[in-house]
């Protein structure tokens, strides 16, 4: 939630107000008219009273209110003043939609992706470092701290992960075909993922992703590609074949292709989203990147066909 200074008094401003509150960061989860349960679990905000909205926002800020959404909402309201909170409640209860210009901006951004590698691919940076022509590269040329690797006294520069709220961020372009997409939005209140709490699923499950403006979890994540393994009659059996010196398989590495097993739920091996999908820090690139992906179609910058090509090249 941001606060934007305005020069004129409009229908959304109280007579003495100097600022209008931008609630576009809220509507990605709560809906344009706050008609949705955010991530499928929150209250429907438009049905709450002005007083209840104010109390909830102040409670989130103080850490005294909220259940599953507490961590996420705390990050969204931490910089709001009491006046901001009152203005947000007024805006919601006045029945106003999110400002038209923000909706138009969000719609225009849907088709865009950000190339997070562009700065690292700067020809001037690559030419200046000229790493490809060097036989040896010092650790100070690759170090994030730019000091000797064994120097334990020098601290790395500070890192920030200041990104827009979920539902408000442009997607990051994938680094190569079917690369795990990086997380473009703030993860404050969303991490760490635990066995009892994975808030990513509230927006990215295929049945809700479109309505949330999120990237749906692909079919590959609902498929078990690992070989079926059982212990039977004192023998280790994989994909129906006995493993061992006297078995049909000498060792597990002899399995070239396990039969994919489609599931009606997320495969447990894919549950820890942040193991592959990571938030991106606001840092300057240290090393020029000369890698050029084989990207046959621009759509692969934002989409995956991994489930269709998983076994490509495997005999």
N, C-alpha and C positions, 0 to 999 in steps of 0.2 A: 504494500500500500504506500503510495507516494503522496506528497502534498504539493500541489502546484499553485503558485501565486497567480492571481488573476487581476486584471486592470479594471474590470467593470463588474457591476452587480447584476447577477443573472437570477433566473428562477430557482436555482439550486442553492443560492446563498442566503444566509440570514442577513438581516439589515446591517448588523455590525461586524459581519465576518470579513476577514481580509483574505481568506484562502478557501479554495474549493478542494474537496477531497476526491482524488482519483481512485475509484473502486474497481478499475478494470482488472487489477491483480486478484480481486476476490471472485470475479465472475467466471473465471476459468473452471473453478470447482463448484461454486454455489449457483451458477446459472446467471444469465443476463438480468433476470428479475429476482434473483435469489430464491428461485423456486425449487432448487435441487438440494438433495442431501449431499453435501460435499463428500466425495470419495465413498458415497453410499452409506455413511454412518452418522453424519452430523444431523442436527435439527434443521428443518426448513426455515431459513432465516426470515423470509417474508411473513411467516405466520407468527413470529415472535413480536412482542410489544417493543416499543421504543426503549422502555426501561430495561427490558430483558436483554436487548442487544447491547446496550451500554454496559450493563452489569457483566455480561459474558466477555466483552472485549477487555474491560478493565480487569476481570478475573484472569483472563489469559495472560495479560501483561504482568500481573502480580504473581502468577503461578499458582493461584488458588482455585482455578476453575478448569474444567475440561477433563475428558476421558482420553479416548484414542487419539483425538486431534490436538491434544494439549501441547505436545512438543512442536508440531508444525505451526500452530497458531501463535505460539509465543514468539517465534521468529518474525512473524508477519506484523505483530502489533507493538513490538518493543520500542519503536521510535515514535509512536503516536502519543500526542498530548491528549489531555482530557477534552480539549476543544475539538481536536480531530475526531475523537471517538463520538462525540455528540453529533458532529457534522455527518459522519458516516451513518449513524442511526437515523438522522433526519432524512438523508438521501434515500435510504432503503425504504423508510416508512412513508415517504412522499409518493412512492409508487413510480419513481423515475427509473428508467433503464440506464445502463452505463452510457456515458456520453457517446454520441454517434461517431465522433471522430476516432474514438478509441476502438469501436467495433469495426470501423472501416480499416483502421490500421492493422488490427489483428487479422482480418480477413485477407488483406493484401500480403501479410507475412506468412500465411499458411503454406504457400508454395515456395518459400525461400529457405535456404539453409546457409549456415555460416561455415566458411572454410577456416577451421582453426589452425590449419597448417600453413596458411598463406604467408604469414610473417616469417616462418622458419624457411620457406622456400625462396626468400628474397635473393635474387641473383647477386646483389652487392655483398650480402652477408656471406654467401657461399664463396664468392671470389676472394673476399678479404681473408677468410680462414684458409681456403685452399687446402683442406685436409686430405683430399684425394692424392695430392702430389707429395705428401710427406710420408717418409718411411716409418717415422715414430711420432706418436702424438702424446704430449705430456698430459698428466692427469689434470693439470691446471687449465688446460684447454677444454676439458670435458666436464670439469667439476661444477656443480651448482654453486659452490662457494668460491670458485676460482682461486683456490689455494692448494698447497700440497695435500694429497689424499690422506697423509698420516698426521696432518695438523688437526688436533682435536680441540683447539682453542677457538678457532674462527667459527662463528655461528653463521648459518645461512641467512640470506635476506628474508624478511617477512613475506608470507604468502597470504593472499586473500582469495576467497571463493565467493566473491560478490556477484551473484547472478539473480535474474528476475525470478519471481515466484512461479511455482508449477502452473502451467497453463498460459503463461505470459512470455515464455522464452522461445526464440527462434531455434530450430533444430540445428545441431552441428552436422556438417557433412561427414559421411563415413570416410575413413582414411583409404580404404580399398574396398573392393566388392565383398559384401557380407561381413565387413568388419563390425565388431560390436559397437553400436553407436554410443558416444559419450553422453553424459548427462548434461543437458544445457541449462537446467534450472537450479535454483537453490535447493540444497538438501538439508537445510536447517530443520531439525525436528523429525527428519525422515530416517536418518542413520544413527546408530548402526542397526542393521537388520538382525533380528533374532528369530528363533523358532516360533515365538509367540507374536511377533510384530513385524510385518512386512507391509509398510504403507504403499510401496510401489504398486502392489496388486490392486489397490483401490481405484487407480486411474488407468492402469495399463492392461488389465485383463481384456481380451477381445470383445466381450459383451458390453463393456462400458467405455472403452477407449475413445470411440468416435464422439460420444456425447461429452466426454471430458476434454476433447481436443488433444488427446495423447496418442503416442505411437503404440499400436497394439502389440502385445507379445506374439511373436511369430509361431507358426505351426511346429517348427523344430524344437521349441521349448516344451511342447506337449507330446514329445516323442522320446521313448527310451531306446537309445542306440546301443546300449551296452548288452553284451551277451547274457542270455538267461543262464544263471549259475545255481546249481543245487549240489548237495552232498548226498550221494545215494549209494547204499551198500558199501560204505567205506571208500568210495571213489568220488573224486571231484569231477562233476559233469558240467560242461559248458556247451550251450546250444545243442544239447542231446548227445554230445560226444565226450568220452572219458579222456581226462587230461592226465598225462604221466608217461613214464618210460615205456609202459606196455599198453598205453591207450591209443586211441585214434588221433589224439593231438599230443605232440611232444610237450608243448607248454602253451600257455594262454596266448602267446604271441603268434601262434600258428593260425589263429582265427583271423581271416582276412576281412570278413564281412559278416557282422551280426545282423540278424533280421530285425528291422525297425519295428517297434511296438508302439502304435499310436495310443494315446491316453486321453481320457476325458477330463483330466486335471493337469495342473502344472507338474512336470517331472521334477522330483525332489532335487536332482542334481543341478537344476537351474534356479533353485529358490533363492540362492544368495546373489541377488542381482549385481551388487557392487563388486563382486569378484571379477567381473568383466567390464561392466559399465561404471565409469568413474566420473566424478565431478572434475571440472577443469579449473586450474588455478589461473589467476591473472598475473602471468609472468612473461617476461621477455624471453624469446628463444635464445638458448646458449649456443646451440650448434646448428649450422645450416643443414637443411634436409634436402637431399638430392633424389629421394625416392619418388618415383612417378608411378602411380597405380595403373593397372590395365583396366580402365573403366569404359567398357564398350557402350554403355548407355548411361546418360545422366541420371536416370531414375534410380540407379544403384547408390547414388549419394544419400538417398533418404529411405531406400527400401531394400528388403532382403529376399532372396530366393534360395536361401541355404537349404531348406527342406527338399527342394527339387534337385539340388546338385551335391548333396552330402556325400554320395558314394561315387562321384565323378572321378574317373581315373583309377578306381579300385577294382582289381580283377578277382 
